[in-house]
Amino acid sequence: MAYLSLFLIAVAVGLFAGNTPMIVLGAFTFIAGFWVMLRSVNKEDFE
């Protein structure tokens, strides 16, 4: 789960730096990546 790792890293960096936009960016990246992963796994269901 590469996206989960990126999300956790972004949250950790965001908390350490006190940077809320970094946390939001990490969450958005995780959600977008998870959605793309679902699309690629269940592609036949969306066509």
C-alpha positions as CSV (number, residue, x, y, z in Angstrom):
1,M,0.0,0.0,0.0
2,A,2.2,2.8,-1.3
3,Y,-0.5,5.4,-0.9
4,L,-1.1,4.5,2.7
5,S,2.6,5.0,3.4
6,L,2.6,8.4,1.6
7,F,-0.5,9.3,3.7
8,L,1.1,8.4,7.0
9,I,4.3,10.2,6.1
10,A,2.4,13.3,5.1
11,V,0.5,13.2,8.3
12,A,3.6,12.7,10.4
13,V,5.4,15.6,8.6
14,G,2.3,17.8,8.9
15,L,2.0,17.2,12.6
16,F,5.7,17.7,13.2
17,A,5.8,20.9,11.2
18,G,2.4,22.1,12.4
19,N,1.4,22.4,8.7
20,T,-2.3,21.7,8.2
21,P,-2.2,22.0,4.4
22,M,0.3,19.1,4.3
23,I,-2.2,16.9,6.2
24,V,-5.0,17.9,3.8
25,L,-2.7,17.2,0.8
26,G,-1.8,13.8,2.3
27,A,-5.4,12.9,2.9
28,F,-6.4,14.0,-0.7
29,T,-3.5,12.0,-2.1
30,F,-4.6,8.9,-0.2
31,I,-8.2,9.2,-1.2
32,A,-7.3,9.9,-4.9
33,G,-4.9,7.0,-4.9
34,F,-7.3,4.6,-3.2
35,W,-10.0,5.6,-5.8
36,V,-7.7,5.0,-8.7
37,M,-6.7,1.6,-7.2
38,L,-10.3,0.6,-6.9
39,R,-10.9,1.7,-10.5
40,S,-8.0,-0.4,-11.7
41,V,-9.1,-3.5,-9.7
42,N,-12.8,-3.2,-10.6
43,K,-12.4,-1.7,-14.0
44,E,-14.9,-4.2,-15.6
45,D,-17.6,-3.1,-13.1
46,F,-17.4,0.5,-14.2
47,E,-17.6,-0.1,-18.0
